[in-house]
Amino acid sequence: GGSALIPACHHGYPECVLELLTTTDIDIDHINNLGWTALIEAVILSDGGPVHQRIVQILIDHGADLSIGDNEGVTALEHARNRGYVEMVRILESTDIR
């Protein structure tokens, strides 16, 4: 129920993420069987560090929809706040999603 983009994001491969987003027509906002997008996985399956921060920024730069929540309606921003990922929160908040 996923796409190549989702594991590239959660396993921490920013170059692969960028390649998929620039050379394919992959759906950046695909929702997998768990109810997660690539952006949500980049937050909740990471340690919040620099590699995943870069991935979050790449996804935002390529138009990921920040308003999509998981099956409980929790967005990537809310997950980042809940985990104390200060830099990810800053990145996500700096994007106008309204």
OpenMM code with the backbone's topology and positions (N, CA, C; nanometers):
from openmm import Vec3, app, unit

residues = "GLY GLY SER ALA LEU ILE PRO ALA CYS HIS HIS GLY TYR PRO GLU CYS VAL LEU GLU LEU LEU THR THR THR ASP ILE ASP ILE ASP HIS ILE ASN ASN LEU GLY TRP THR ALA LEU ILE GLU ALA VAL ILE LEU SER ASP GLY GLY PRO VAL HIS GLN ARG ILE VAL GLN ILE LEU ILE ASP HIS GLY ALA ASP LEU SER ILE GLY ASP ASN GLU GLY VAL THR ALA LEU GLU HIS ALA ARG ASN ARG GLY TYR VAL GLU MET VAL ARG ILE LEU GLU SER THR ASP ILE ARG".split()
positions = [
    Vec3(0.0804, -0.1213, 0.0000),
    Vec3(0.0000, 0.0000, 0.0000),
    Vec3(0.0829, 0.1252, 0.0000),
    Vec3(0.2115, 0.1154, -0.0301),
    Vec3(0.2955, 0.2340, -0.0267),
    Vec3(0.3485, 0.2701, -0.1638),
    Vec3(0.4509, 0.3508, -0.1640),
    Vec3(0.5212, 0.3881, -0.2857),
    Vec3(0.6689, 0.3969, -0.2506),
    Vec3(0.7534, 0.4016, -0.3483),
    Vec3(0.8981, 0.4083, -0.3237),
    Vec3(0.9361, 0.5310, -0.2415),
    Vec3(0.8585, 0.6361, -0.2532),
    Vec3(0.8892, 0.7593, -0.1810),
    Vec3(0.8805, 0.7405, -0.0300),
    Vec3(0.7831, 0.6652, 0.0150),
    Vec3(0.7611, 0.6515, 0.1584),
    Vec3(0.8802, 0.5851, 0.2292),
    Vec3(0.9287, 0.4689, 0.1851),
    Vec3(1.0463, 0.4130, 0.2536),
    Vec3(1.1720, 0.4976, 0.2352),
    Vec3(1.1858, 0.5640, 0.1220),
    Vec3(1.3020, 0.6520, 0.1032),
    Vec3(1.3016, 0.7618, 0.2093),
    Vec3(1.1847, 0.8100, 0.2432),
    Vec3(1.1735, 0.9148, 0.3453),
    Vec3(1.2015, 0.8610, 0.4844),
    Vec3(1.1382, 0.7519, 0.5201),
    Vec3(1.1555, 0.7090, 0.6590),
    Vec3(1.2901, 0.6422, 0.6849),
    Vec3(1.3530, 0.5869, 0.5817),
    Vec3(1.4860, 0.5280, 0.6007),
    Vec3(1.5973, 0.6324, 0.5904),
    Vec3(1.5633, 0.7537, 0.5478),
    Vec3(1.6613, 0.8617, 0.5471),
    Vec3(1.7494, 0.8702, 0.4254),
    Vec3(1.6899, 0.8670, 0.3059),
    Vec3(1.7645, 0.8784, 0.1807),
    Vec3(1.7222, 1.0036, 0.1034),
    Vec3(1.7719, 1.1207, 0.1443),
    Vec3(1.7273, 1.2444, 0.0795),
    Vec3(1.7569, 1.2509, -0.0696),
    Vec3(1.8694, 1.1942, -0.1137),
    Vec3(1.9016, 1.1977, -0.2564),
    Vec3(1.7996, 1.1168, -0.3362),
    Vec3(1.7583, 1.0057, -0.2822),
    Vec3(1.6570, 0.9222, -0.3471),
    Vec3(1.5224, 0.9941, -0.3494),
    Vec3(1.4884, 1.0582, -0.2390),
    Vec3(1.3640, 1.1355, -0.2316),
    Vec3(1.3640, 1.2422, -0.3407),
    Vec3(1.4727, 1.3155, -0.3507),
    Vec3(1.4833, 1.4212, -0.4516),
    Vec3(1.4751, 1.3635, -0.5926),
    Vec3(1.5423, 1.2535, -0.6165),
    Vec3(1.5385, 1.1886, -0.7482),
    Vec3(1.3955, 1.1470, -0.7846),
    Vec3(1.3256, 1.0844, -0.6915),
    Vec3(1.1877, 1.0420, -0.7175),
    Vec3(1.0964, 1.1610, -0.7473),
    Vec3(1.1167, 1.2693, -0.6741),
    Vec3(1.0296, 1.3858, -0.6907),
    Vec3(1.0601, 1.4673, -0.8156),
    Vec3(1.1821, 1.4564, -0.8662),
    Vec3(1.2187, 1.5368, -0.9829),
    Vec3(1.2172, 1.4603, -1.1143),
    Vec3(1.2187, 1.3271, -1.1075),
    Vec3(1.2263, 1.2523, -1.2329),
    Vec3(1.1097, 1.1566, -1.2552),
    Vec3(1.0163, 1.1504, -1.1626),
    Vec3(0.9010, 1.0625, -1.1793),
    Vec3(0.7731, 1.1405, -1.1516),
    Vec3(0.6615, 1.0757, -1.1759),
    Vec3(0.5328, 1.1388, -1.1461),
    Vec3(0.4714, 1.0797, -1.0185),
    Vec3(0.5564, 1.0378, -0.9278),
    Vec3(0.5130, 0.9770, -0.8021),
    Vec3(0.4214, 1.0730, -0.7258),
    Vec3(0.3220, 1.0164, -0.6603),
    Vec3(0.2267, 1.0957, -0.5818),
    Vec3(0.2899, 1.1299, -0.4477),
    Vec3(0.3282, 1.2541, -0.4293),
    Vec3(0.3949, 1.2984, -0.3066),
    Vec3(0.3053, 1.2817, -0.1839),
    Vec3(0.1749, 1.2842, -0.2040),
    Vec3(0.0798, 1.2761, -0.0927),
    Vec3(0.0093, 1.1409, -0.0834),
    Vec3(0.0697, 1.0382, -0.1440),
    Vec3(0.0117, 0.9039, -0.1353),
    Vec3(-0.0039, 0.8643, 0.0117),
    Vec3(-0.1159, 0.8061, 0.0455),
    Vec3(-0.1417, 0.7595, 0.1820),
    Vec3(-0.1359, 0.6074, 0.1812),
    Vec3(-0.0483, 0.5519, 0.2638),
    Vec3(-0.0307, 0.4065, 0.2650),
    Vec3(-0.1357, 0.3388, 0.3537),
    Vec3(-0.1233, 0.2068, 0.3690),
    Vec3(-0.2214, 0.1297, 0.4458),
    Vec3(-0.2257, 0.1683, 0.5928),
    Vec3(-0.1196, 0.2289, 0.6432),
    Vec3(-0.1171, 0.2745, 0.7824),
    Vec3(-0.1828, 0.4115, 0.7985),
    Vec3(-0.2149, 0.4746, 0.6850),
    Vec3(-0.2728, 0.6085, 0.6891),
    Vec3(-0.1680, 0.7174, 0.6937),
    Vec3(-0.0464, 0.6856, 0.6502),
    Vec3(0.0647, 0.7801, 0.6574),
    Vec3(0.1115, 0.8207, 0.5181),
    Vec3(0.1472, 0.9480, 0.5055),
    Vec3(0.2127, 0.9990, 0.3856),
    Vec3(0.3640, 0.9915, 0.4060),
    Vec3(0.4384, 1.0204, 0.3011),
    Vec3(0.5842, 1.0255, 0.3124),
    Vec3(0.6261, 1.1297, 0.4152),
    Vec3(0.5575, 1.2436, 0.4182),
    Vec3(0.5908, 1.3483, 0.5145),
    Vec3(0.5685, 1.3010, 0.6573),
    Vec3(0.4577, 1.2368, 0.6819),
    Vec3(0.4311, 1.1866, 0.8169),
    Vec3(0.5357, 1.0829, 0.8559),
    Vec3(0.5696, 0.9932, 0.7655),
    Vec3(0.6715, 0.8924, 0.7966),
    Vec3(0.8079, 0.9558, 0.8211),
    Vec3(0.8410, 1.0611, 0.7482),
    Vec3(0.9689, 1.1290, 0.7685),
    Vec3(0.9786, 1.1882, 0.9087),
    Vec3(0.8644, 1.2135, 0.9699),
    Vec3(0.8631, 1.2656, 1.1063),
    Vec3(0.8564, 1.1509, 1.2069),
    Vec3(0.7556, 1.0682, 1.1975),
    Vec3(0.7317, 0.9726, 1.3062),
    Vec3(0.8269, 0.8536, 1.3070),
    Vec3(0.8908, 0.8230, 1.1964),
    Vec3(0.9845, 0.7112, 1.1940),
    Vec3(1.1290, 0.7596, 1.1892),
    Vec3(1.1530, 0.8774, 1.2436),
    Vec3(1.2882, 0.9330, 1.2438),
    Vec3(1.3255, 0.9748, 1.3855),
    Vec3(1.4491, 1.0222, 1.3979),
    Vec3(1.4945, 1.0761, 1.5256),
    Vec3(1.4874, 1.2290, 1.5270),
    Vec3(1.4313, 1.2863, 1.4197),
    Vec3(1.4205, 1.4318, 1.4114),
    Vec3(1.5492, 1.5016, 1.3738),
    Vec3(1.6512, 1.4250, 1.3374),
    Vec3(1.7826, 1.4815, 1.3087),
    Vec3(1.7962, 1.5440, 1.1710),
    Vec3(1.9182, 1.5884, 1.1388),
    Vec3(1.9440, 1.6639, 1.0161),
    Vec3(1.9028, 1.5944, 0.8861),
    Vec3(1.9232, 1.4647, 0.8761),
    Vec3(1.8882, 1.3946, 0.7519),
    Vec3(1.7380, 1.4020, 0.7280),
    Vec3(1.6603, 1.3734, 0.8303),
    Vec3(1.5153, 1.3769, 0.8151),
    Vec3(1.4623, 1.5205, 0.8080),
    Vec3(1.5317, 1.6131, 0.8696),
    Vec3(1.4952, 1.7543, 0.8524),
    Vec3(1.5089, 1.7930, 0.7056),
    Vec3(1.6165, 1.7493, 0.6439),
    Vec3(1.6376, 1.7775, 0.5009),
    Vec3(1.5264, 1.7151, 0.4171),
    Vec3(1.4889, 1.5925, 0.4502),
    Vec3(1.3821, 1.5250, 0.3763),
    Vec3(1.2513, 1.5997, 0.3911),
    Vec3(1.2187, 1.6426, 0.5120),
    Vec3(1.0965, 1.7208, 0.5345),
    Vec3(1.0996, 1.8464, 0.4480),
    Vec3(1.2141, 1.9147, 0.4438),
    Vec3(1.2245, 2.0362, 0.3622),
    Vec3(1.2082, 2.0047, 0.2136),
    Vec3(1.2680, 1.8963, 0.1675),
    Vec3(1.2543, 1.8560, 0.0272),
    Vec3(1.1068, 1.8307, -0.0055),
    Vec3(1.0386, 1.7581, 0.0808),
    Vec3(0.8965, 1.7303, 0.0580),
    Vec3(0.8151, 1.8590, 0.0528),
    Vec3(0.8425, 1.9497, 0.1434),
    Vec3(0.7720, 2.0783, 0.1440),
    Vec3(0.8022, 2.1548, 0.0150),
    Vec3(0.9292, 2.1596, -0.0219),
    Vec3(0.9690, 2.2319, -0.1428),
    Vec3(0.9020, 2.1762, -0.2685),
    Vec3(0.8642, 2.0501, -0.2650),
    Vec3(0.8011, 1.9866, -0.3806),
    Vec3(0.6494, 1.9752, -0.3666),
    Vec3(0.5955, 2.0473, -0.2690),
    Vec3(0.4509, 2.0616, -0.2622),
    Vec3(0.3742, 1.9625, -0.1774),
    Vec3(0.4408, 1.8944, -0.0839),
    Vec3(0.3680, 1.8030, 0.0039),
    Vec3(0.2575, 1.8793, 0.0778),
    Vec3(0.1441, 1.8162, 0.0917),
    Vec3(0.0295, 1.8765, 0.1598),
    Vec3(0.0454, 1.8577, 0.3101),
    Vec3(0.0758, 1.9656, 0.3802),
    Vec3(0.0995, 1.9607, 0.5237),
    Vec3(-0.0278, 1.9438, 0.6046),
    Vec3(-0.1409, 1.9598, 0.5417),
    Vec3(-0.2681, 1.9506, 0.6147),
    Vec3(-0.3187, 1.8072, 0.6270),
    Vec3(-0.2561, 1.7133, 0.5565),
    Vec3(-0.3006, 1.5736, 0.5627),
    Vec3(-0.2585, 1.5134, 0.6960),
    Vec3(-0.3541, 1.4565, 0.7663),
    Vec3(-0.3250, 1.3888, 0.8922),
    Vec3(-0.3247, 1.2385, 0.8745),
    Vec3(-0.2827, 1.1702, 0.9784),
    Vec3(-0.2862, 1.0244, 0.9774),
    Vec3(-0.4296, 0.9764, 1.0013),
    Vec3(-0.4487, 0.8498, 1.0285),
    Vec3(-0.5834, 0.7967, 1.0486),
    Vec3(-0.6570, 0.8603, 1.1661),
    Vec3(-0.5826, 0.9196, 1.2580),
    Vec3(-0.6434, 0.9889, 1.3709),
    Vec3(-0.6506, 1.1404, 1.3476),
    Vec3(-0.6081, 1.1838, 1.2285),
    Vec3(-0.6120, 1.3258, 1.1946),
    Vec3(-0.4921, 1.4049, 1.2435),
    Vec3(-0.3891, 1.3379, 1.2939),
    Vec3(-0.2701, 1.4051, 1.3452),
    Vec3(-0.1759, 1.4354, 1.2289),
    Vec3(-0.1426, 1.5620, 1.2122),
    Vec3(-0.0562, 1.6046, 1.1021),
    Vec3(0.0912, 1.5840, 1.1355),
    Vec3(0.1749, 1.5984, 1.0343),
    Vec3(0.3196, 1.5881, 1.0539),
    Vec3(0.3671, 1.6917, 1.1554),
    Vec3(0.3143, 1.8120, 1.1490),
    Vec3(0.3519, 1.9165, 1.2440),
    Vec3(0.3173, 1.8752, 1.3862),
    Vec3(0.1991, 1.8239, 1.4061),
    Vec3(0.1593, 1.7803, 1.5407),
    Vec3(0.2472, 1.6655, 1.5903),
    Vec3(0.2807, 1.5722, 1.5017),
    Vec3(0.3703, 1.4631, 1.5403),
    Vec3(0.5075, 1.5186, 1.5793),
    Vec3(0.5592, 1.6129, 1.5025),
    Vec3(0.6898, 1.6725, 1.5332),
    Vec3(0.6855, 1.7443, 1.6686),
    Vec3(0.5797, 1.8172, 1.6941),
    Vec3(0.5651, 1.8836, 1.8251),
    Vec3(0.5616, 1.7806, 1.9378),
    Vec3(0.4821, 1.6759, 1.9202),
    Vec3(0.4679, 1.5733, 2.0233),
    Vec3(0.5995, 1.5028, 2.0541),
    Vec3(0.6878, 1.4956, 1.9559),
    Vec3(0.8157, 1.4281, 1.9745),
    Vec3(0.9278, 1.5233, 2.0159),
    Vec3(0.8978, 1.6511, 2.0210),
    Vec3(0.9986, 1.7489, 2.0602),
    Vec3(1.1027, 1.7753, 1.9539),
    Vec3(1.0671, 1.7565, 1.8273),
    Vec3(1.1589, 1.7795, 1.7163),
    Vec3(1.1554, 1.9277, 1.6784),
    Vec3(1.2274, 2.0071, 1.7543),
    Vec3(1.2211, 2.1531, 1.7451),
    Vec3(1.2494, 2.2033, 1.6038),
    Vec3(1.3536, 2.1533, 1.5416),
    Vec3(1.3898, 2.2021, 1.4077),
    Vec3(1.2851, 2.1619, 1.3041),
    Vec3(1.2331, 2.0408, 1.3132),
    Vec3(1.1266, 2.0008, 1.2205),
    Vec3(1.0032, 2.0882, 1.2399),
    Vec3(0.9707, 2.1184, 1.3640),
    Vec3(0.8575, 2.2065, 1.3916),
    Vec3(0.8807, 2.3415, 1.3247),
    Vec3(1.0025, 2.3949, 1.3385),
    Vec3(1.0339, 2.5240, 1.2767),
    Vec3(1.0169, 2.5174, 1.1254),
    Vec3(1.0660, 2.4113, 1.0641),
    Vec3(1.0539, 2.3943, 0.9197),
    Vec3(0.9067, 2.3871, 0.8785),
    Vec3(0.8313, 2.3063, 0.9483),
    Vec3(0.6903, 2.2873, 0.9148),
    Vec3(0.6092, 2.4140, 0.9413),
    Vec3(0.6399, 2.4848, 1.0489),
    Vec3(0.5662, 2.6078, 1.0799),
    Vec3(0.6013, 2.7216, 0.9849),
    Vec3(0.7186, 2.7169, 0.9260),
    Vec3(0.7594, 2.8263, 0.8368),
    Vec3(0.6907, 2.8199, 0.7021),
    Vec3(0.6168, 2.7131, 0.6795),
    Vec3(0.5441, 2.6944, 0.5546),
    Vec3(0.3995, 2.7324, 0.5752),
    Vec3(0.3489, 2.8190, 0.4915),
    Vec3(0.2096, 2.8616, 0.5021),
    Vec3(0.1197, 2.7516, 0.4467),
    Vec3(0.0445, 2.6863, 0.5354),
    Vec3(-0.0428, 2.5777, 0.4907),
    Vec3(-0.1883, 2.6207, 0.4831),
    Vec3(-0.2153, 2.7440, 0.5083),
    Vec3(-0.3537, 2.7897, 0.5056),
    Vec3(-0.3919, 2.8447, 0.3724),
] * unit.nanometer
topology = app.Topology()
chain = topology.addChain("A")
for resn in residues:
    res = topology.addResidue(resn, chain)
    for name in ("N", "CA", "C"):
        topology.addAtom(name, app.Element.getBySymbol(name[0]), res)
